[in-house]
Protein backbone atom coordinates (compact mmCIF):
# COMPACT_ATOMS: atom_id res chain seq x y z
CA UNK A 1 0.00 0.00 0.00
CA UNK A 2 2.82 2.41 0.85
CA UNK A 3 4.51 2.11 -2.61
CA UNK A 4 1.15 2.91 -4.19
CA UNK A 5 0.74 6.04 -2.03
CA UNK A 6 4.28 7.16 -2.85
CA UNK A 7 3.62 6.73 -6.57
CA UNK A 8 0.33 8.63 -6.29
CA UNK A 9 2.03 11.49 -4.42
CA UNK A 10 4.84 11.63 -7.02
CA UNK A 11 2.37 11.80 -9.93
CA UNK A 12 0.40 14.52 -8.16
CA UNK A 13 3.55 16.63 -7.72
CA UNK A 14 4.43 16.21 -11.41
CA UNK A 15 0.91 17.31 -12.41
CA UNK A 16 1.06 20.39 -10.20
CA UNK A 17 4.44 21.31 -11.68
CA UNK A 18 3.06 21.09 -15.24
CA UNK A 19 0.05 23.22 -14.34
CA UNK A 20 2.28 25.81 -12.71
CA UNK A 21 4.50 26.05 -15.81
CA UNK A 22 1.47 26.32 -18.10
CA UNK A 23 0.04 29.08 -15.94
CA UNK A 24 3.37 30.93 -16.01
CA UNK A 25 3.59 30.81 -19.81
CA UNK A 26 -0.03 31.89 -20.15
CA UNK A 27 0.39 34.84 -17.82
CA UNK A 28 3.75 35.82 -19.27
CA UNK A 29 2.00 37.02 -22.41
CA UNK A 30 -0.86 38.70 -20.58
CA UNK A 31 -0.49 42.51 -20.90
CA UNK A 32 -2.39 43.03 -17.65
CA UNK A 33 0.20 40.93 -15.81
CA UNK A 34 3.03 42.88 -17.44
CA UNK A 35 1.38 46.11 -16.35
CA UNK A 36 1.08 44.83 -12.80
CA UNK A 37 4.74 43.79 -12.77
CA UNK A 38 5.79 47.18 -14.10
CA UNK A 39 3.75 48.91 -11.42
CA UNK A 40 5.32 46.74 -8.70
CA UNK A 41 8.81 47.43 -10.02
CA UNK A 42 8.13 51.15 -10.18
CA UNK A 43 6.76 51.13 -6.66
CA UNK A 44 9.78 49.23 -5.37
CA UNK A 45 12.08 51.76 -7.03
CA UNK A 46 10.45 54.47 -4.98
CA UNK A 47 8.96 56.42 -7.90
CA UNK A 48 5.23 57.14 -8.04
CA UNK A 49 3.54 55.62 -11.10
CA UNK A 50 2.26 58.02 -13.73
CA UNK A 51 -1.50 57.86 -14.27
CA UNK A 52 -2.53 56.64 -17.70
CA UNK A 53 -5.88 56.74 -19.41
CA UNK A 54 -7.96 53.68 -20.12
CA UNK A 55 -7.16 53.00 -23.80
CA UNK A 56 -10.75 52.05 -24.59
CA UNK A 57 -12.12 55.20 -23.05
CA UNK A 58 -9.40 57.26 -24.74
CA UNK A 59 -10.29 56.01 -28.19
CA UNK A 60 -14.05 56.27 -27.86
CA UNK A 61 -14.70 59.26 -25.63
CA UNK A 62 -11.56 61.20 -24.90
CA UNK A 63 -10.22 63.96 -27.08
CA UNK A 64 -8.28 67.12 -26.36
CA UNK A 65 -10.48 70.15 -26.04
CA UNK A 66 -9.86 72.93 -28.60
CA UNK A 67 -6.87 75.01 -27.49
CA UNK A 68 -4.67 77.88 -28.52
CA UNK A 69 -1.51 76.20 -27.20
CA UNK A 70 1.90 77.90 -27.01
CA UNK A 71 5.02 76.02 -25.89
CA UNK A 72 7.67 78.29 -24.33
CA UNK A 73 10.92 76.30 -24.26
CA UNK A 74 14.23 77.12 -22.61
CA UNK A 75 17.25 76.47 -24.88
CA UNK A 76 19.91 78.25 -22.83
CA UNK A 77 23.46 76.94 -22.63
CA UNK A 78 22.64 74.82 -19.56
CA UNK A 79 20.50 72.66 -21.86
CA UNK A 80 22.94 70.37 -23.67
CA UNK A 81 22.26 69.52 -27.33
CA UNK A 82 21.24 65.94 -26.52
CA UNK A 83 18.92 67.22 -23.79
CA UNK A 84 17.32 69.73 -26.15
CA UNK A 85 16.58 66.87 -28.53
CA UNK A 86 14.65 65.24 -25.67
CA UNK A 87 12.58 68.42 -25.34
CA UNK A 88 11.77 68.28 -29.05
CA UNK A 89 10.71 64.64 -28.74
CA UNK A 90 8.48 65.66 -25.83
CA UNK A 91 6.86 68.36 -27.98
CA UNK A 92 6.37 65.93 -30.88
CA UNK A 93 4.77 63.37 -28.55
CA UNK A 94 2.49 66.07 -27.18
CA UNK A 95 1.40 66.93 -30.73
CA UNK A 96 0.43 63.29 -31.27
CA UNK A 97 -1.98 63.43 -28.30
CA UNK A 98 -3.82 66.53 -29.56
CA UNK A 99 -6.63 67.06 -32.05
CA UNK A 100 -4.84 69.50 -34.34
CA UNK A 101 -6.68 71.63 -36.87
CA UNK A 102 -7.97 75.11 -37.67
CA UNK A 103 -11.16 74.42 -35.67
CA UNK A 104 -9.47 72.20 -33.07
CA UNK A 105 -6.11 72.81 -31.35
CA UNK A 106 -3.62 75.29 -32.80
CA UNK A 107 0.02 75.16 -31.71
CA UNK A 108 2.88 77.67 -31.57
CA UNK A 109 6.44 77.42 -30.20
CA UNK A 110 8.42 80.21 -28.56
CA UNK A 111 12.14 79.43 -28.15
CA UNK A 112 14.15 81.48 -25.65
CA UNK A 113 17.46 81.98 -23.93
CA UNK A 114 18.79 85.55 -23.49
CA UNK A 115 16.85 86.36 -26.66
CA UNK A 116 13.45 85.13 -27.81
CA UNK A 117 12.61 83.53 -31.15
CA UNK A 118 9.12 82.71 -32.39
CA UNK A 119 9.67 79.39 -34.17
CA UNK A 120 6.15 79.28 -35.62
CA UNK A 121 2.75 80.83 -34.86
CA UNK A 122 -0.71 79.45 -34.20
CA UNK A 123 -1.74 80.26 -37.77
CA UNK A 124 1.20 78.53 -39.49
CA UNK A 125 0.46 74.79 -39.26
CA UNK A 126 -2.85 72.96 -38.99
CA UNK A 127 -1.73 69.31 -39.22
CA UNK A 128 0.51 67.15 -37.08
CA UNK A 129 3.05 66.27 -39.76
CA UNK A 130 3.92 69.90 -40.52
CA UNK A 131 4.07 70.74 -36.83
CA UNK A 132 6.51 67.92 -36.10
CA UNK A 133 8.68 68.82 -39.10
CA UNK A 134 8.95 72.39 -37.81
CA UNK A 135 9.78 71.18 -34.30
CA UNK A 136 12.55 68.96 -35.68
CA UNK A 137 14.16 72.03 -37.29
CA UNK A 138 14.37 74.05 -34.03
CA UNK A 139 17.93 74.86 -32.90
CA UNK A 140 18.97 75.89 -29.37
CA UNK A 141 19.89 79.52 -28.78
CA UNK A 142 22.54 78.61 -26.17
CA UNK A 143 22.83 81.74 -24.01
CA UNK A 144 21.04 83.13 -20.90
CA UNK A 145 17.61 82.41 -19.37
CA UNK A 146 15.23 85.35 -19.89
CA UNK A 147 12.02 83.56 -19.00
CA UNK A 148 10.09 86.73 -18.20
CA UNK A 149 10.94 88.18 -21.61
CA UNK A 150 9.80 84.94 -23.25
CA UNK A 151 6.40 85.06 -21.52
CA UNK A 152 5.98 88.73 -22.44
CA UNK A 153 6.86 87.99 -26.08
CA UNK A 154 4.45 85.07 -26.17
CA UNK A 155 1.66 87.36 -24.98
CA UNK A 156 2.42 90.18 -27.42
CA UNK A 157 3.25 88.07 -30.49
CA UNK A 158 1.93 84.50 -30.14
CA UNK A 159 -1.41 84.79 -28.32
CA UNK A 160 -2.80 87.51 -30.60
CA UNK A 161 -5.56 87.18 -33.18
CA UNK A 162 -3.14 88.42 -35.86
CA UNK A 163 -0.95 85.40 -35.06
CA UNK A 164 -3.83 82.91 -35.22
CA UNK A 165 -5.40 82.95 -31.75
CA UNK A 166 -9.19 82.70 -31.77
CA UNK A 167 -11.18 85.72 -30.53
CA UNK A 168 -12.36 85.74 -26.93
CA UNK A 169 -15.97 85.34 -28.09
CA UNK A 170 -15.13 81.83 -29.35
CA UNK A 171 -14.39 80.73 -25.76
CA UNK A 172 -11.30 78.74 -26.83
CA UNK A 173 -8.93 77.94 -23.94
CA UNK A 174 -5.49 79.57 -24.18
CA UNK A 175 -2.69 77.51 -22.66
CA UNK A 176 1.03 78.18 -22.23
CA UNK A 177 3.46 75.38 -21.29
CA UNK A 178 6.87 76.59 -20.08
CA UNK A 179 9.77 74.11 -20.03
CA UNK A 180 12.95 75.25 -18.25
CA UNK A 181 15.90 73.80 -16.35
CA UNK A 182 17.21 76.95 -14.70
CA UNK A 183 16.50 80.04 -12.65
CA UNK A 184 15.12 83.03 -14.62
CA UNK A 185 17.57 85.89 -15.02
CA UNK A 186 14.71 88.41 -15.13
CA UNK A 187 11.43 88.98 -13.30
CA UNK A 188 8.63 86.53 -13.99
CA UNK A 189 6.05 87.24 -11.30
CA UNK A 190 4.43 90.36 -12.76
CA UNK A 191 4.44 89.31 -16.41
CA UNK A 192 3.05 85.88 -15.48
CA UNK A 193 0.27 87.47 -13.42
CA UNK A 194 -0.66 89.66 -16.39
CA UNK A 195 -0.75 86.64 -18.68
CA UNK A 196 -2.99 84.71 -16.30
CA UNK A 197 -5.25 87.74 -15.81
CA UNK A 198 -5.73 87.93 -19.59
CA UNK A 199 -7.06 84.37 -19.60
CA UNK A 200 -3.94 82.27 -20.34
CA UNK A 201 -3.61 79.09 -18.29
CA UNK A 202 0.10 78.51 -17.54
CA UNK A 203 1.80 75.19 -16.85
CA UNK A 204 5.42 75.25 -15.62
CA UNK A 205 7.67 72.23 -16.20
CA UNK A 206 10.97 72.24 -14.30
CA UNK A 207 13.89 69.97 -15.12
CA UNK A 208 16.97 69.18 -13.02
CA UNK A 209 18.24 72.52 -11.62
CA UNK A 210 14.98 74.42 -12.19
CA UNK A 211 14.01 76.85 -9.43
CA UNK A 212 10.78 75.62 -7.82
CA UNK A 213 9.82 79.04 -6.46
CA UNK A 214 10.03 80.56 -9.94
CA UNK A 215 7.91 77.74 -11.35
CA UNK A 216 5.24 78.46 -8.74
CA UNK A 217 5.32 82.20 -9.50
CA UNK A 218 4.68 81.49 -13.18
CA UNK A 219 2.05 78.77 -12.99
CA UNK A 220 -1.72 79.02 -12.68
CA UNK A 221 -3.52 77.77 -9.60
CA UNK A 222 -4.01 75.23 -8.21
CA UNK A 223 -0.23 74.80 -8.29
CA UNK A 224 -0.41 71.04 -7.75
CA UNK A 225 -2.12 70.77 -11.14
CA UNK A 226 0.10 73.26 -13.00
CA UNK A 227 3.66 72.72 -11.72
CA UNK A 228 5.64 69.63 -12.77
CA UNK A 229 9.20 68.57 -12.08
CA UNK A 230 11.40 65.85 -13.55
CA UNK A 231 14.95 65.03 -12.53
CA UNK A 232 16.42 64.84 -16.03
CA UNK A 233 15.48 65.55 -19.62
CA UNK A 234 15.77 61.82 -20.17
CA UNK A 235 12.41 61.25 -18.46
CA UNK A 236 10.55 64.38 -19.61
CA UNK A 237 8.68 62.28 -22.17
CA UNK A 238 6.85 60.61 -19.28
CA UNK A 239 4.96 63.86 -18.74
CA UNK A 240 3.14 63.30 -22.04
CA UNK A 241 0.56 61.01 -20.45
CA UNK A 242 0.08 63.44 -17.58
CA UNK A 243 -0.59 66.33 -19.96
CA UNK A 244 -2.88 64.14 -22.03
CA UNK A 245 -5.06 63.62 -18.97
CA UNK A 246 -4.91 67.32 -18.13
CA UNK A 247 -5.71 68.62 -21.61
CA UNK A 248 -8.15 65.88 -22.51
CA UNK A 249 -11.75 66.99 -22.86
CA UNK A 250 -14.42 64.34 -22.43
CA UNK A 251 -17.33 64.71 -24.83
CA UNK A 252 -20.23 65.64 -22.51
CA UNK A 253 -22.75 63.93 -24.81
CA UNK A 254 -20.71 60.72 -24.84
CA UNK A 255 -20.43 60.76 -21.07
CA UNK A 256 -24.22 60.85 -20.64
CA UNK A 257 -26.94 63.45 -21.08
CA UNK A 258 -30.63 64.02 -20.36
CA UNK A 259 -31.75 65.27 -23.77
CA UNK A 260 -34.93 63.58 -25.01
CA UNK A 261 -33.96 63.76 -28.69
CA UNK A 262 -30.57 65.19 -29.72
CA UNK A 263 -27.48 66.16 -27.64
CA UNK A 264 -25.16 68.74 -29.20
CA UNK A 265 -21.57 69.02 -27.89
CA UNK A 266 -20.65 72.65 -27.22
CA UNK A 267 -16.96 72.81 -26.26
CA UNK A 268 -16.95 71.85 -22.55
CA UNK A 269 -20.74 71.63 -22.25
CA UNK A 270 -23.79 70.55 -24.28
CA UNK A 271 -27.28 71.60 -25.20
CA UNK A 272 -30.40 69.77 -26.38
CA UNK A 273 -32.20 69.93 -29.74
CA UNK A 274 -35.40 68.34 -31.04
CA UNK A 275 -36.07 66.39 -34.19
CA UNK A 276 -37.96 67.95 -37.06
CA UNK A 277 -41.61 68.54 -36.22
CA UNK A 278 -40.94 69.04 -32.51
CA UNK A 279 -40.17 72.05 -30.33
CA UNK A 280 -37.95 72.24 -27.23
CA UNK A 281 -39.88 72.66 -24.02
CA UNK A 282 -39.13 75.21 -21.31
CA UNK A 283 -36.99 72.68 -19.42
CA UNK A 284 -34.54 72.73 -22.39
CA UNK A 285 -34.45 68.92 -22.34
CA UNK A 286 -37.76 67.44 -23.50
CA UNK A 287 -39.60 67.92 -26.80
CA UNK A 288 -43.26 68.29 -27.81
CA UNK A 289 -44.94 68.04 -31.23
CA UNK A 290 -45.37 71.39 -32.92
CA UNK A 291 -48.98 72.60 -32.67
CA UNK A 292 -50.77 73.87 -35.74
CA UNK A 293 -52.74 77.02 -35.03
CA UNK A 294 -56.52 76.56 -35.21
CA UNK A 295 -58.04 79.77 -36.47
CA UNK A 296 -61.76 80.26 -35.77
CA UNK A 297 -63.56 83.04 -37.60
CA UNK A 298 -66.97 84.38 -36.59
CA UNK A 299 -69.16 84.71 -39.67
CA UNK A 300 -72.15 86.88 -39.18
CA UNK A 301 -75.37 85.35 -40.43
CA UNK A 302 -77.37 87.55 -42.86
CA UNK A 303 -80.36 87.31 -40.58
CA UNK A 304 -78.42 89.08 -37.83
CA UNK A 305 -79.91 86.72 -35.31
CA UNK A 306 -78.63 87.68 -31.85
CA UNK A 307 -79.01 84.12 -30.58
CA UNK A 308 -76.89 82.80 -33.45
CA UNK A 309 -74.14 85.36 -32.84
CA UNK A 310 -74.06 84.53 -29.15
CA UNK A 311 -73.88 80.82 -29.96
CA UNK A 312 -70.97 81.39 -32.36
CA UNK A 313 -69.03 83.42 -29.79
CA UNK A 314 -69.61 80.77 -27.15
CA UNK A 315 -68.51 78.05 -29.57
CA UNK A 316 -65.37 80.02 -30.46
CA UNK A 317 -64.39 80.39 -26.80
CA UNK A 318 -64.98 76.69 -26.15
CA UNK A 319 -62.87 75.65 -29.17
CA UNK A 320 -60.01 77.89 -28.05
CA UNK A 321 -60.09 76.38 -24.57
CA UNK A 322 -60.12 72.85 -25.94
CA UNK A 323 -57.27 73.67 -28.35
CA UNK A 324 -55.16 75.01 -25.49
CA UNK A 325 -55.66 71.66 -23.76
CA UNK A 326 -54.62 69.69 -26.90
CA UNK A 327 -58.22 68.30 -27.25
CA UNK A 328 -59.76 68.35 -30.74
CA UNK A 329 -63.22 70.03 -30.75
CA UNK A 330 -66.38 68.40 -32.13
CA UNK A 331 -67.58 70.35 -35.18
CA UNK A 332 -71.31 71.07 -35.25
CA UNK A 333 -73.43 70.36 -38.30
CA UNK A 334 -73.75 74.10 -38.94
CA UNK A 335 -77.52 74.33 -38.76
CA UNK A 336 -78.96 77.74 -37.85
CA UNK A 337 -81.63 78.37 -35.32
CA UNK A 338 -83.26 81.74 -35.90
C-alpha positions in Angstrom: 0.0 0.0 0.0 2.8 2.4 0.8 4.5 2.1 -2.6 1.2 2.9 -4.2 0.7 6.0 -2.0 4.3 7.2 -2.8 3.6 6.7 -6.6 0.3 8.6 -6.3 2.0 11.5 -4.4 4.8 11.6 -7.0 2.4 11.8 -9.9 0.4 14.5 -8.2 3.6 16.6 -7.7 4.4 16.2 -11.4 0.9 17.3 -12.4 1.1 20.4 -10.2 4.4 21.3 -11.7 3.1 21.1 -15.2 0.1 23.2 -14.3 2.3 25.8 -12.7 4.5 26.0 -15.8 1.5 26.3 -18.1 0.0 29.1 -15.9 3.4 30.9 -16.0 3.6 30.8 -19.8 0.0 31.9 -20.2 0.4 34.8 -17.8 3.7 35.8 -19.3 2.0 37.0 -22.4 -0.9 38.7 -20.6 -0.5 42.5 -20.9 -2.4 43.0 -17.7 0.2 40.9 -15.8 3.0 42.9 -17.4 1.4 46.1 -16.3 1.1 44.8 -12.8 4.7 43.8 -12.8 5.8 47.2 -14.1 3.8 48.9 -11.4 5.3 46.7 -8.7 8.8 47.4 -10.0 8.1 51.2 -10.2 6.8 51.1 -6.7 9.8 49.2 -5.4 12.1 51.8 -7.0 10.5 54.5 -5.0 9.0 56.4 -7.9 5.2 57.1 -8.0 3.5 55.6 -11.1 2.3 58.0 -13.7 -1.5 57.9 -14.3 -2.5 56.6 -17.7 -5.9 56.7 -19.4 -8.0 53.7 -20.1 -7.2 53.0 -23.8 -10.7 52.0 -24.6 -12.1 55.2 -23.1 -9.4 57.3 -24.7 -10.3 56.0 -28.2 -14.0 56.3 -27.9 -14.7 59.3 -25.6 -11.6 61.2 -24.9 -10.2 64.0 -27.1 -8.3 67.1 -26.4 -10.5 70.1 -26.0 -9.9 72.9 -28.6 -6.9 75.0 -27.5 -4.7 77.9 -28.5 -1.5 76.2 -27.2 1.9 77.9 -27.0 5.0 76.0 -25.9 7.7 78.3 -24.3 10.9 76.3 -24.3 14.2 77.1 -22.6 17.2 76.5 -24.9 19.9 78.3 -22.8 23.5 76.9 -22.6 22.6 74.8 -19.6 20.5 72.7 -21.9 22.9 70.4 -23.7 22.3 69.5 -27.3 21.2 65.9 -26.5 18.9 67.2 -23.8 17.3 69.7 -26.2 16.6 66.9 -28.5 14.7 65.2 -25.7 12.6 68.4 -25.3 11.8 68.3 -29.1 10.7 64.6 -28.7 8.5 65.7 -25.8 6.9 68.4 -28.0 6.4 65.9 -30.9 4.8 63.4 -28.6 2.5 66.1 -27.2 1.4 66.9 -30.7 0.4 63.3 -31.3 -2.0 63.4 -28.3 -3.8 66.5 -29.6 -6.6 67.1 -32.0 -4.8 69.5 -34.3 -6.7 71.6 -36.9 -8.0 75.1 -37.7 -11.2 74.4 -35.7 -9.5 72.2 -33.1 -6.1 72.8 -31.3 -3.6 75.3 -32.8 0.0 75.2 -31.7 2.9 77.7 -31.6 6.4 77.4 -30.2 8.4 80.2 -28.6 12.1 79.4 -28.1 14.1 81.5 -25.7 17.5 82.0 -23.9 18.8 85.5 -23.5 16.9 86.4 -26.7 13.5 85.1 -27.8 12.6 83.5 -31.1 9.1 82.7 -32.4 9.7 79.4 -34.2 6.1 79.3 -35.6 2.8 80.8 -34.9 -0.7 79.4 -34.2 -1.7 80.3 -37.8 1.2 78.5 -39.5 0.5 74.8 -39.3 -2.9 73.0 -39.0 -1.7 69.3 -39.2 0.5 67.1 -37.1 3.1 66.3 -39.8 3.9 69.9 -40.5 4.1 70.7 -36.8 6.5 67.9 -36.1 8.7 68.8 -39.1 8.9 72.4 -37.8 9.8 71.2 -34.3 12.6 69.0 -35.7 14.2 72.0 -37.3 14.4 74.0 -34.0 17.9 74.9 -32.9 19.0 75.9 -29.4 19.9 79.5 -28.8 22.5 78.6 -26.2 22.8 81.7 -24.0 21.0 83.1 -20.9 17.6 82.4 -19.4 15.2 85.3 -19.9 12.0 83.6 -19.0 10.1 86.7 -18.2 10.9 88.2 -21.6 9.8 84.9 -23.2 6.4 85.1 -21.5 6.0 88.7 -22.4 6.9 88.0 -26.1 4.5 85.1 -26.2 1.7 87.4 -25.0 2.4 90.2 -27.4 3.3 88.1 -30.5 1.9 84.5 -30.1 -1.4 84.8 -28.3 -2.8 87.5 -30.6 -5.6 87.2 -33.2 -3.1 88.4 -35.9 -0.9 85.4 -35.1 -3.8 82.9 -35.2 -5.4 83.0 -31.7 -9.2 82.7 -31.8 -11.2 85.7 -30.5 -12.4 85.7 -26.9 -16.0 85.3 -28.1 -15.1 81.8 -29.4 -14.4 80.7 -25.8 -11.3 78.7 -26.8 -8.9 77.9 -23.9 -5.5 79.6 -24.2 -2.7 77.5 -22.7 1.0 78.2 -22.2 3.5 75.4 -21.3 6.9 76.6 -20.1 9.8 74.1 -20.0 13.0 75.2 -18.2 15.9 73.8 -16.3 17.2 77.0 -14.7 16.5 80.0 -12.7 15.1 83.0 -14.6 17.6 85.9 -15.0 14.7 88.4 -15.1 11.4 89.0 -13.3 8.6 86.5 -14.0 6.0 87.2 -11.3 4.4 90.4 -12.8 4.4 89.3 -16.4 3.1 85.9 -15.5 0.3 87.5 -13.4 -0.7 89.7 -16.4 -0.7 86.6 -18.7 -3.0 84.7 -16.3 -5.3 87.7 -15.8 -5.7 87.9 -19.6 -7.1 84.4 -19.6 -3.9 82.3 -20.3 -3.6 79.1 -18.3 0.1 78.5 -17.5 1.8 75.2 -16.9 5.4 75.2 -15.6 7.7 72.2 -16.2 11.0 72.2 -14.3 13.9 70.0 -15.1 17.0 69.2 -13.0 18.2 72.5 -11.6 15.0 74.4 -12.2 14.0 76.8 -9.4 10.8 75.6 -7.8 9.8 79.0 -6.5 10.0 80.6 -9.9 7.9 77.7 -11.4 5.2 78.5 -8.7 5.3 82.2 -9.5 4.7 81.5 -13.2 2.0 78.8 -13.0 -1.7 79.0 -12.7 -3.5 77.8 -9.6 -4.0 75.2 -8.2 -0.2 74.8 -8.3 -0.4 71.0 -7.7 -2.1 70.8 -11.1 0.1 73.3 -13.0 3.7 72.7 -11.7 5.6 69.6 -12.8 9.2 68.6 -12.1 11.4 65.8 -13.5 15.0 65.0 -12.5 16.4 64.8 -16.0 15.5 65.6 -19.6 15.8 61.8 -20.2 12.4 61.3 -18.5 10.5 64.4 -19.6 8.7 62.3 -22.2 6.8 60.6 -19.3 5.0 63.9 -18.7 3.1 63.3 -22.0 0.6 61.0 -20.5 0.1 63.4 -17.6 -0.6 66.3 -20.0 -2.9 64.1 -22.0 -5.1 63.6 -19.0 -4.9 67.3 -18.1 -5.7 68.6 -21.6 -8.1 65.9 -22.5 -11.7 67.0 -22.9 -14.4 64.3 -22.4 -17.3 64.7 -24.8 -20.2 65.6 -22.5 -22.8 63.9 -24.8 -20.7 60.7 -24.8 -20.4 60.8 -21.1 -24.2 60.9 -20.6 -26.9 63.5 -21.1 -30.6 64.0 -20.4 -31.7 65.3 -23.8 -34.9 63.6 -25.0 -34.0 63.8 -28.7 -30.6 65.2 -29.7 -27.5 66.2 -27.6 -25.2 68.7 -29.2 -21.6 69.0 -27.9 -20.7 72.6 -27.2 -17.0 72.8 -26.3 -17.0 71.9 -22.5 -20.7 71.6 -22.3 -23.8 70.6 -24.3 -27.3 71.6 -25.2 -30.4 69.8 -26.4 -32.2 69.9 -29.7 -35.4 68.3 -31.0 -36.1 66.4 -34.2 -38.0 68.0 -37.1 -41.6 68.5 -36.2 -40.9 69.0 -32.5 -40.2 72.1 -30.3 -37.9 72.2 -27.2 -39.9 72.7 -24.0 -39.1 75.2 -21.3 -37.0 72.7 -19.4 -34.5 72.7 -22.4 -34.4 68.9 -22.3 -37.8 67.4 -23.5 -39.6 67.9 -26.8 -43.3 68.3 -27.8 -44.9 68.0 -31.2 -45.4 71.4 -32.9 -49.0 72.6 -32.7 -50.8 73.9 -35.7 -52.7 77.0 -35.0 -56.5 76.6 -35.2 -58.0 79.8 -36.5 -61.8 80.3 -35.8 -63.6 83.0 -37.6 -67.0 84.4 -36.6 -69.2 84.7 -39.7 -72.2 86.9 -39.2 -75.4 85.3 -40.4 -77.4 87.6 -42.9 -80.4 87.3 -40.6 -78.4 89.1 -37.8 -79.9 86.7 -35.3 -78.6 87.7 -31.8 -79.0 84.1 -30.6 -76.9 82.8 -33.5 -74.1 85.4 -32.8 -74.1 84.5 -29.1 -73.9 80.8 -30.0 -71.0 81.4 -32.4 -69.0 83.4 -29.8 -69.6 80.8 -27.1 -68.5 78.1 -29.6 -65.4 80.0 -30.5 -64.4 80.4 -26.8 -65.0 76.7 -26.2 -62.9 75.7 -29.2 -60.0 77.9 -28.0 -60.1 76.4 -24.6 -60.1 72.9 -25.9 -57.3 73.7 -28.4 -55.2 75.0 -25.5 -55.7 71.7 -23.8 -54.6 69.7 -26.9 -58.2 68.3 -27.3 -59.8 68.3 -30.7 -63.2 70.0 -30.7 -66.4 68.4 -32.1 -67.6 70.4 -35.2 -71.3 71.1 -35.3 -73.4 70.4 -38.3 -73.7 74.1 -38.9 -77.5 74.3 -38.8 -79.0 77.7 -37.9 -81.6 78.4 -35.3 -83.3 81.7 -35.9 
